Amino acid sequence: MSDIHLSTKNLSYTYPDGTHALKNVNMDILKGQKVAIMGPNGAGKSTLFSHFNGLTEPTSGHIELDGKTMKYDKNTLLEVRQKVGIVFQDPNDQLFAPTVKEDVAFGPMNLGLSYEEVEKRVSEALELVGMEKYRDKTPHHLSGGQQKRVAIAGIIAMRPEIMILDEPTAGLDPEGVDKVLDILNDLNEDGMSIVISSHDIEMVNGFAEKIFVLNEGEILASGDKHNIFSNKELLKTAHLKAPIATEILYQLKDNGFDVDTTKISINEVVDEIIKMKKN
C-alpha cells in the first residue's frame, strides 16, 4: 500500500474573474508527515487548502486521497471531510455556536453519531487542547490563542487522518504558539498527518519535515528545511527570509569566513563559530 496520503496532480484553479490562483501544482503528502507550505500573501496557499477537502473544485487537474481521485458528489465529499479536516486562519470563520462544547460538537453531530459518542469526542478533544474547563464559555469571550485551540478541537472531534491548518500561529503570543505546536506534535505522534501554511520561518524551521514553497500559484521548490532555507536565491524569489541562524552564517560567509550555510539551528551555528575560531 502506498505511503502517499494526499496528492495533487497538475492542479490548476482560475477564479471567475480570470485570476490564475494555482498553476499545475504537483505535490505528495505522505502518511504521518509534518508538512509546511510557505509563500507570500497571494501565493495561493489558502486556495490550495480549500481544494484539499473539496471546498473548491479544480479548474483542471485533480486531487487524490489515499490513491482515489476526489469526486464532488455529496457522499464522496462527506467521506473526504471525515478524513481531511481544515482549521481556518481566523477562528471566527469557524466558531459560531453559543458555547465551546456546542461548537466542538457540531462536526460529530453532522456525522450522525449517538449523543453519547458526541459527548465523548467533545470531552476528549477539549482535553487534548487543554480547553476542557472552558466548555461552557462563549467562544468569542476567549483569547485568540484559546479560540484557535477550540477550532482545532472541533476538527479533532471529527477524528480526521489529515489536519490542514492555515496560518495556525498567526496573531498568537509566544506561549500561544508553543501550545498550538505542542498539540500538533502530539497529534502527529498519534499518527495524524499535519499540513500547515505559515509565514513564520522560525516556527516552520522547528516543526516541518517537508516544505513546499509556493509563489504566484506555482510550486517553486520542495525539500527538507536544510534544502529550502539554505537556498538564498529561492527565498528571495519567494519573498521569504531565512531563519536567523542561517542569516548569521550568510553574514559570516559574506565576510570571508568558511562556514556551512546549510545549518539552520542556533546550536549548529554555535558549532560552526567554535570550529571557525579553532581554525
Secondary structure, 3 states (H helix, E strand, C coil): CCCEEEEEEEEEEECCCCCEEEEEEEEEEECCCEEEEECCCCCCHHHHHHHHCCCCCCCEEEEEECCEECCCCHHHHHHHHHHEEEECCCHHHCCCCCCHHHHHHHHHHHCCCCHHHHHHHHHHHHHHCCCHHHCCCCHHHCCHHHHHHHHHHHHHCCCCCEEEEECCCCCCCHHHHHHHHHHHHHHHHCCCEEEEECCCHHHHHHHCCEEEEEECCEEEEEECHHHHHCCHHHHHHCCCCCCHHHHHHHHHHHCCCCCCCCCCCHHHHHHHHHHHHHC
